[in-house]
C-alpha cells in the first residue's frame, strides 16, 4: 500500500482534510499533510510547517472562535491512487483549491486533480501512479478514438489515454499554447495523424493554416485526402478561413432544411452523413484582423473568431496554436470562445493563468518535454503527449495513400539521432 493510500485510510470520515474559505477571512488548512509528513520523516514535517506558515493556515473565525471543517464524505481507492469527495461550507469554492494547487501537490508529493461537481462537492484525485516521461506515437492507442464522431488523443495520463472529443459540445474547439520546444508541434502532428487514421475523408475534413517557416510544419499532411485547404501566408490564411465560413453556411442550410438543430441530429436521421470540419491555425499571432466595435469579423482572425462563435452546431472545430501567451495574443475574447485548453510549459504563472484560467498556474511548473495540462469541463489533467517526429509524417502518409499526387515541401527521412532530438518537439 502506498503512503498516500495508507494516509487516506487513516482519516476516512474524520474530516482530516480541512479547507477554510477566503470570504470568511480564512485560508486553507490541510491537516492530512501532517499525517503524510509524520510518516515520511522530520524533513517532510518541516516542509509542511513552512507550508502552513506561508499559507496562513490553522485559523479560526475571529468572532466566534469556530473552526470551519469540510467533511470527507467518501473515499474511493482507485487504480491511480485515492479519490476523496469533500463537502464544503458556504464561502468556500473550487477556486480556493486551485489557488494553492502547486503547494498542495508539493506537500503531498503527488499529483492532485481538483474539480467540483454540480452539487458543489469538491473532488480530490490523488495520483500515485506515474506518467511516462516519453511515449512514442503508436497507432494502436490512436485507433481507440474512432468510437466518437470526431476525437483526437491528448496523450497519456495517469488513467491511460486521454481524449479530446471535438464532437462533444463542451470541447468542440481547443487552444494549444506554450513555449517553443515544449511539445505543441508534436501534439499537433499526432492529433492530425490520428484524425487521418481513424476517419475517412468523408467523415472528417481538414483546413490547415501553417504560418511557421513557410508551412514546412504541416505541409506534409497535404498528402492525405482529408486536407481540403492549406495556407502558409496571410493571403492564403484569409482564403482558407473565409472558405471555412462558406462551408459553415452550407452546412447550416442543410441542417435547417432537415429541420434539426445540430450535426449530431442531422447524422442521426440516417441519410447521407455530414462531415466534421477541423480548422487548424498555427501560429495565431501571425494572423491579422479581428472583430470591429459592432462585433463583425474582418481579416483572417475575424473569420476564425466567427467560426468559434457560430460553428459548434455544424461540427466546425477550431484548433488554435500559439507560443505567445500574453494578454494581447490570448485575449479574453478569444479565451471565452474556446471551451478547452492544452497548456505546455510557459514562462510565468501569469501566462499559465491566461491559458487555463484564474488561479491555475500549473503550466509554469512543467519541466518534462511533451508534458502538458489539459483543461476541459472544469477538470484539469496532467498528460504526456505522444511523440511523433516531423520527418516521420510524410513516409507514414505515403504508405497510407500511395496513389496521392499532391505536392508537399521536400523532406528527408528521420535518422535515429533526429528521432531523439529536442527540436522535434
DADAVEN-V922228 format. One record per backbone hydrogen bond with DSSP energy under -0.5 kcal/mol. CO is the residue of the C=O (numbers start at 1). NH is the residue of the N-H. E is the energy in kcal/mol with one decimal. If there is no record, write none. Layout:
co=CO nh=NH e=E
co=CO nh=NH e=E
This chain:
co=2 nh=6 e=-2.8
co=3 nh=7 e=-2.4
co=4 nh=8 e=-2.2
co=5 nh=9 e=-2.3
co=6 nh=10 e=-1.3
co=7 nh=11 e=-0.7
co=8 nh=11 e=-1.0
co=9 nh=12 e=-0.7
co=11 nh=14 e=-2.2
co=11 nh=16 e=-0.6
co=16 nh=18 e=-0.7
co=16 nh=31 e=-0.6
co=16 nh=32 e=-0.5
co=18 nh=29 e=-0.9
co=21 nh=24 e=-0.7
co=21 nh=26 e=-1.7
co=22 nh=25 e=-1.9
co=29 nh=18 e=-0.7
co=30 nh=33 e=-1.3
co=31 nh=34 e=-0.7
co=31 nh=35 e=-1.1
co=32 nh=36 e=-2.2
co=33 nh=37 e=-2.8
co=34 nh=38 e=-2.6
co=35 nh=39 e=-1.6
co=36 nh=40 e=-1.6
co=37 nh=41 e=-0.8
co=41 nh=45 e=-1.7
co=42 nh=46 e=-2.4
co=43 nh=47 e=-1.6
co=44 nh=48 e=-2.2
co=45 nh=49 e=-2.3
co=46 nh=50 e=-2.0
co=47 nh=51 e=-2.1
co=48 nh=52 e=-2.8
co=49 nh=53 e=-2.1
co=50 nh=54 e=-2.7
co=51 nh=55 e=-2.0
co=52 nh=57 e=-2.7
co=53 nh=56 e=-1.0
co=61 nh=65 e=-2.3
co=66 nh=61 e=-2.5
co=66 nh=68 e=-0.5
co=71 nh=73 e=-1.1
co=71 nh=87 e=-3.4
co=74 nh=85 e=-2.6
co=76 nh=83 e=-2.8
co=80 nh=128 e=-3.5
co=80 nh=129 e=-1.4
co=81 nh=78 e=-2.4
co=82 nh=84 e=-0.5
co=82 nh=126 e=-3.1
co=83 nh=76 e=-2.8
co=84 nh=86 e=-0.5
co=84 nh=124 e=-3.0
co=85 nh=73 e=-1.7
co=85 nh=74 e=-1.3
co=86 nh=88 e=-0.5
co=86 nh=122 e=-2.7
co=87 nh=71 e=-2.0
co=89 nh=92 e=-1.8
co=91 nh=23 e=-0.8
co=93 nh=96 e=-1.7
co=93 nh=97 e=-0.6
co=94 nh=97 e=-0.7
co=94 nh=98 e=-2.1
co=95 nh=99 e=-2.0
co=96 nh=100 e=-0.8
co=97 nh=100 e=-0.5
co=98 nh=101 e=-1.6
co=100 nh=104 e=-2.5
co=101 nh=105 e=-2.5
co=102 nh=106 e=-2.2
co=103 nh=107 e=-2.5
co=104 nh=108 e=-2.3
co=105 nh=109 e=-1.2
co=105 nh=110 e=-1.4
co=111 nh=127 e=-3.0
co=113 nh=125 e=-2.6
co=115 nh=123 e=-3.1
co=117 nh=120 e=-1.9
co=121 nh=117 e=-2.1
co=122 nh=86 e=-3.3
co=122 nh=124 e=-0.5
co=123 nh=115 e=-1.6
co=123 nh=125 e=-0.6
co=124 nh=84 e=-3.2
co=124 nh=126 e=-0.7
co=125 nh=113 e=-2.4
co=125 nh=127 e=-0.7
co=126 nh=82 e=-2.3
co=127 nh=111 e=-0.8
co=135 nh=387 e=-3.0
co=138 nh=141 e=-1.1
co=138 nh=142 e=-1.5
co=139 nh=143 e=-2.3
co=141 nh=144 e=-0.9
co=142 nh=145 e=-2.0
co=143 nh=146 e=-1.5
co=144 nh=147 e=-1.0
co=145 nh=148 e=-1.9
co=150 nh=166 e=-0.6
co=150 nh=167 e=-1.9
co=152 nh=164 e=-3.2
co=155 nh=157 e=-0.6
co=155 nh=162 e=-2.9
co=156 nh=384 e=-2.5
co=157 nh=160 e=-1.4
co=160 nh=157 e=-3.3
co=162 nh=154 e=-3.4
co=162 nh=155 e=-1.2
co=163 nh=165 e=-0.7
co=164 nh=152 e=-2.3
co=164 nh=166 e=-1.1
co=165 nh=168 e=-1.6
co=168 nh=171 e=-2.1
co=169 nh=172 e=-0.6
co=173 nh=340 e=-0.9
co=174 nh=320 e=-2.3
co=175 nh=177 e=-0.5
co=175 nh=342 e=-3.0
co=176 nh=322 e=-2.2
co=177 nh=344 e=-3.2
co=179 nh=182 e=-1.7
co=182 nh=370 e=-3.1
co=183 nh=187 e=-2.3
co=184 nh=188 e=-2.5
co=185 nh=189 e=-2.4
co=186 nh=190 e=-2.3
co=187 nh=191 e=-2.2
co=188 nh=192 e=-2.5
co=189 nh=193 e=-2.5
co=190 nh=194 e=-1.8
co=191 nh=195 e=-1.9
co=192 nh=196 e=-2.2
co=193 nh=197 e=-2.1
co=194 nh=198 e=-2.5
co=195 nh=199 e=-1.8
co=200 nh=203 e=-1.2
co=200 nh=204 e=-2.1
co=203 nh=276 e=-2.8
co=205 nh=278 e=-2.8
co=206 nh=228 e=-3.2
co=206 nh=229 e=-1.0
co=207 nh=280 e=-2.7
co=208 nh=231 e=-1.7
co=209 nh=211 e=-0.6
co=209 nh=282 e=-2.6
co=211 nh=213 e=-0.6
co=212 nh=215 e=-1.3
co=212 nh=216 e=-0.6
co=212 nh=217 e=-0.7
co=213 nh=216 e=-0.8
co=215 nh=219 e=-1.6
co=218 nh=221 e=-1.5
co=219 nh=222 e=-2.0
co=220 nh=223 e=-1.6
co=221 nh=224 e=-1.8
co=224 nh=227 e=-1.4
co=226 nh=206 e=-2.8
co=226 nh=228 e=-0.6
co=229 nh=208 e=-2.5
co=231 nh=210 e=-2.9
co=233 nh=237 e=-2.7
co=234 nh=238 e=-2.2
co=235 nh=239 e=-1.8
co=236 nh=240 e=-2.7
co=237 nh=241 e=-2.6
co=238 nh=242 e=-2.4
co=239 nh=243 e=-1.8
co=240 nh=244 e=-1.8
co=241 nh=245 e=-1.5
co=242 nh=246 e=-1.9
co=243 nh=247 e=-2.1
co=244 nh=248 e=-2.1
co=245 nh=249 e=-2.3
co=246 nh=250 e=-2.2
co=247 nh=251 e=-2.2
co=248 nh=252 e=-2.5
co=249 nh=253 e=-2.1
co=250 nh=254 e=-2.0
co=251 nh=255 e=-2.5
co=252 nh=256 e=-2.5
co=253 nh=257 e=-2.5
co=254 nh=258 e=-1.4
co=255 nh=260 e=-1.8
co=256 nh=259 e=-1.4
co=262 nh=266 e=-2.2
co=263 nh=267 e=-2.6
co=264 nh=268 e=-1.4
co=265 nh=269 e=-0.5
co=266 nh=269 e=-1.2
co=267 nh=270 e=-1.1
co=276 nh=205 e=-2.6
co=277 nh=279 e=-0.6
co=277 nh=317 e=-3.3
co=278 nh=207 e=-2.4
co=278 nh=280 e=-0.5
co=279 nh=319 e=-3.2
co=280 nh=209 e=-2.4
co=281 nh=321 e=-2.9
co=282 nh=211 e=-3.1
co=282 nh=212 e=-0.7
co=283 nh=286 e=-1.1
co=284 nh=287 e=-1.6
co=288 nh=301 e=-3.3
co=290 nh=298 e=-2.8
co=292 nh=295 e=-2.1
co=296 nh=292 e=-2.7
co=298 nh=290 e=-2.2
co=298 nh=302 e=-1.4
co=299 nh=303 e=-1.8
co=300 nh=304 e=-2.0
co=301 nh=305 e=-2.8
co=302 nh=306 e=-2.0
co=303 nh=307 e=-2.0
co=304 nh=308 e=-2.1
co=305 nh=309 e=-2.1
co=306 nh=310 e=-2.5
co=307 nh=311 e=-2.5
co=311 nh=314 e=-0.8
co=311 nh=316 e=-2.3
co=312 nh=315 e=-1.8
co=313 nh=263 e=-2.4
co=315 nh=277 e=-2.7
co=315 nh=317 e=-0.7
co=317 nh=279 e=-3.6
co=318 nh=174 e=-2.0
co=318 nh=320 e=-0.6
co=319 nh=281 e=-2.9
co=319 nh=321 e=-0.5
co=320 nh=176 e=-3.3
co=321 nh=283 e=-0.6
co=321 nh=284 e=-2.3
co=322 nh=178 e=-1.3
co=323 nh=325 e=-0.6
co=326 nh=329 e=-0.6
co=326 nh=330 e=-2.9
co=329 nh=331 e=-1.4
co=331 nh=335 e=-2.6
co=332 nh=336 e=-2.0
co=333 nh=337 e=-0.7
co=334 nh=337 e=-1.1
co=334 nh=338 e=-0.6
co=335 nh=338 e=-0.9
co=337 nh=339 e=-0.6
co=340 nh=175 e=-1.8
co=341 nh=375 e=-3.0
co=342 nh=177 e=-2.4
co=342 nh=344 e=-0.6
co=343 nh=373 e=-2.5
co=345 nh=179 e=-3.3
co=348 nh=352 e=-1.7
co=349 nh=353 e=-2.2
co=350 nh=354 e=-1.5
co=351 nh=355 e=-1.3
co=352 nh=356 e=-3.0
co=353 nh=357 e=-1.8
co=357 nh=360 e=-1.5
co=359 nh=361 e=-0.7
co=361 nh=364 e=-1.6
co=362 nh=365 e=-1.9
co=363 nh=346 e=-1.3
co=363 nh=366 e=-0.7
co=368 nh=371 e=-2.0
co=370 nh=385 e=-3.2
co=372 nh=374 e=-0.5
co=372 nh=383 e=-2.7
co=373 nh=343 e=-2.7
co=373 nh=375 e=-0.6
co=374 nh=376 e=-0.5
co=374 nh=381 e=-2.3
co=375 nh=341 e=-2.4
co=376 nh=379 e=-1.7
co=379 nh=376 e=-2.5
co=381 nh=374 e=-3.4
co=383 nh=372 e=-2.9
co=383 nh=385 e=-0.6
co=384 nh=156 e=-3.1
co=385 nh=135 e=-0.5
co=386 nh=388 e=-0.5
co=387 nh=137 e=-2.6
co=389 nh=392 e=-1.7
co=390 nh=393 e=-1.0
co=390 nh=394 e=-0.5
co=392 nh=396 e=-1.6
co=393 nh=397 e=-2.4
co=394 nh=398 e=-2.8
co=395 nh=399 e=-1.7
co=396 nh=400 e=-1.8
co=397 nh=401 e=-3.0
co=401 nh=404 e=-1.7
co=415 nh=419 e=-2.0
co=416 nh=420 e=-0.8
co=417 nh=420 e=-0.8
co=418 nh=421 e=-1.6
co=421 nh=424 e=-1.3
co=422 nh=425 e=-1.5
co=425 nh=185 e=-0.8
co=425 nh=186 e=-0.9
